[in-house]
Amino acid sequence: MSISPAISLNRSRWSSFQRGQSDEDVCFTPDGGHYSHLFKNGQLPLLCKGASCCQPVDYRKETMSTDFFASYSAYKNYRSPSLASKDIARFDAEIWKPAEFSVDMTCLEIGSGTGEFLAYLAGKGLVNFHGIDQDIALKEVQIPEVSPRFECIDVWQYLEKSKDDEFDRIVLLDVLEHFSPDEGFRLLSLIKKSLSVQGKIVVRVPNASSPWGTNYQFGDLTHQTAFNSESLRQLATACSLNVDSVFDQKRGSRRRMVTDTIVHKFLSWALLTTPPFWGANLYCVLSLK
């Protein structure tokens, strides 16, 4: 946060305020007849109009003038999922085997979207699975096998109300990038409290280290954080979670995957600086320490 030079507040007093050691409110320079005040102990900022009453303001809304989630369903054009054999094989290779799933496990998917992965779980024979997402429009596209196990709810509300529930596997596919680093830390910290002793978290994000990941990362204006394998490890470490594995997603036909491998090997030989993983998306499997 920048401070106007016109504020009669020296640096030492500002530093003590940031550390929560000051009892004073900080008055900023006038801006169109408004004064901004900050209070210690993490309270929300306030806007004042002269002597009139102060009203709390959420500065996240002030700085983001457009709510892109309001038009998200139109942008995504939600449709009910239809799993082909290649989709089942992909989930087997990318999630089921690396995260050591079994049919007797309990599973929670956060940000389950149209329910594609939930439909996969139902097809594998899982009984105890649950999916949540905040977009009410998604309720209409859940298939009958999944619909009773889908809940439209804010993730923070859900984690608060179900804090005594326990899951063997918690899955976040293309979800974590929608949160800021601080929110991602809070999310994983809450999630790990809902894991069973041998539980695992499966995360998929766009690979910001790869040139092929930029289309996924920057193709959605609601994405707030770009991740690569190192920043995923950094976040996991901050949350006191083990990183069991990190790997990139392999997509396309067998011919395309062979072509990708050849091209990536050549680029790794030809270039001085190369990404640890070339795939457009990254998977990360986490567990409790």
N, C-alpha and C positions, 0 to 999 in steps of 0.2 A: 504494500500500500504506500503510495507516495503522499508526502505531506507538503502543503503549500508553504512557501517561505514566509507568507504573511502571518502565519500562526505564531503567537507569542508563547512558544513552548520549546525549551531547549532540548538538546538530544538526550541528556541524562534523564530528564524528567520523562521523556517519551519512552526511553528504554525501561525505566522503572514501571511505567504504565503497562508496557507490553508484557512484563514479567508478572503483572498482577499486584505490584507493590504500591500502586498509587490509588488513593481514594477519590481522586478528582475525575470529573468528566472532562473530556478533551473537546474544545470548541474549535471547529474548523472555520476557514474564511467563508464569508457569505457567497452563495451561488444562487443568483436569481431570487434573493430574499429568503433563502433557506439556510439553516445552519445544521451541520451534521454533528452528532455527538456519539462517542463511543464510551461504553462503560466496561469496567473490568469484570473478571469472572465469566467471560465468554457470552455475555448477553448480546442480543441482537442490536444492530445499529438503530438509531432513531433519527427521524427527520423532524425539524421544528420549523414552524412558520411564525416567526416573531414570538409573541407571548401565548400563541394558541397551544393546545394540547399536543404532546408528542404521540406519534403513532409508530408502532414497530414496522420495520421494512425488511423483507427478505431480499438481500442484495443479489442473490442468484437470479431472481426473477427480474430485478432491475437491470442486470447486465445482459441477460438473454431476452431479447425483445420478441423472439419468435419461438413458440412452443412447437417443435417439430414432431413431438409425440401426438399432437392433436390430429395430424394428418397421416399418422404412421400406417394405419390400416389401409388407406388408399394408396400410399406409396408401396407397401409390401404386397397388396392385392392378395390377401389371405385366401388359401384354398385348403380343403381337407387333404391330408397326405395319403398317398397311395404307394406302398412300399413294393419295389421290385426286388428280385433276387439279388441284384447288384447292390442295392441299398442295404439289405440285410447282411451281405458279405462285408460291406464297408464298415457297418457298426460292429460286426464281429471282430474285425481286424483292428479297428481304431479304439474301441471302448471295452467291449466285453472281455477280450483276452488280456489286454494290458492292465486293466483294473481288476482282473480276476473275479468277475461276476459269477453268481450262481443263482439258480431259480428260487432258492429259499431266502434270498436277501430282501431287505427293505430298501427302497430307493426313492429319493426325492430329486426331481428336476426343477431347478429354479430358472425361470424364463423359458418355459417349455414351448412357447410359440404355438404353432398349429398342431403340435402333438406328434410329430414324426418319430422322435425317439421314444415317446411313451407307447406309440403303436408298435414299435419294435420290441419293447419290453413285454407288452401283452402277447405278442407273437412268440416270444421266447418262453412264455409260461409263467412269468412273474405274476404274483397276485398282489403283493404289498408294494405298490408304487403310487406315487402322487406327483402331480405337476402343478406349478403355479405360474401365473403371469398376470400383469396388471391391466392389460388391454381387454376390455369387455367384449370387443368385436371377435376375439379369438374363441369365445364360448360357442359361437355358431358353427365353427369349422372342425370341432373335435369329433372324431369318429365314435360310434356307439361303444366300442370296447374301451375307450379312453375317457369319454365324457364324465362318467361318475367319479373319476379319479382326478379330474381337473378342477382347479379352483382359481377364480379371478380375484386376486388380492395383491396388495402392495407387499413387497418382500419384507420390509421392516415390520409391518404389522403381523405378517405370518410368522416370522421368526420369534417375535415377542409372544404371540399366543400359543406357539407350539414349542416353547423352549424346553419342555419336559419330554418331548418326543425324541426318539433315537433312530438313526438311519445307518445302514451299512454302507451305502453309496449315495453321494450327493453330486449331481451333475450340473454343470453350467456351460452350455454350448453357445458361443457367441454372445456372452452376457457381460463378462467382466470389463470389457472395453467401454461399456456404456456408463461406467462409474469413474469418478476421479480416483487418484491414488489413495487419498484418505478414506473415501467411501469403500474402495476395494479392500483396504485393510480392515475396516469395520465389518464388512460383509463376511470375509473369510474368518475373522475372529469369532463372529457369532455362529457361523456355520460349523466350525470345528467343535463347538459345544454340543451340537446335535449329532455328532458322529459316535458310532459304537467304538469299542476299544480297538477293533481291527478294521475300522471304517476307512474309506478313501474318498477323496474329492477329485472329480475329473473336470478339468477346465479346457476349453478350446477358445483361442483368440486368434485374430489376424497376426501374421508374422511380420512385425515392423522391420526386421532385419533384412527381409527378402524383397527384391524389387517386385516380385509377383504378389506380395501381400498388400501393397499400397492400394490396389483397387478395392480390396475388402475393407481396409481400414478407413479410407477416405471416401468410400462410396456411401457412407451413412453419416449424416450431420449430427446424429445423436451420440456418436462415439466421442468419448472424452479422453481416453488414455490409450496410447500406443504401447504394445508390449513386444518384447523379444524374449529369448530364452533366459537372458541374464536378469531382466527386470522381473520376470516371473519368479526366478529364484530369490531375488531381493525381497519381493513381497511375501513369499512363503517364509523366508527367514524372519522377517519382521513379525509374522504371525505365529512363530514357533511351530512351523509345520515342516515335515520332511518332504523333500522332492524325490519321489520314487523313480520318476522317469520324465523326460521331455523328448518329444519327437514331432516331426512334421507330418502333415497329412498328405497321403498319396492319393491322387484322384485321376479319373480318366480311364480310358481303355488300357489294356496291357501294352499295346503298341505305344501309346502316349507316355506311359510310365517309363518304358524302356528309353524312349527318346529324351524324356526329361532327365533321366539318369545320365545319359551320354552327354547332353548339353551341360549339365551341372558339373560333371567331372572335368569337362574341358574348361569351363569358366573358372573353376577352382584352381586349375593348373595355370591358366593364363593371367589371372588377376592377382594383384598383391594382397588386397583386402577382400575377403569373401565372408558371407554370413555363415554362422554355425549350421544353420538349416536353410535350405533353399525353398522348401514348400511354402505355399501361400498362407497356410494356417498352421498353428502350433497346438499340440496337446500337452498337457501337464497333469501328471497324477501325483496327488499329495496325500500324506497320511500323518497321523499324530506322532509326535516325538515320544 
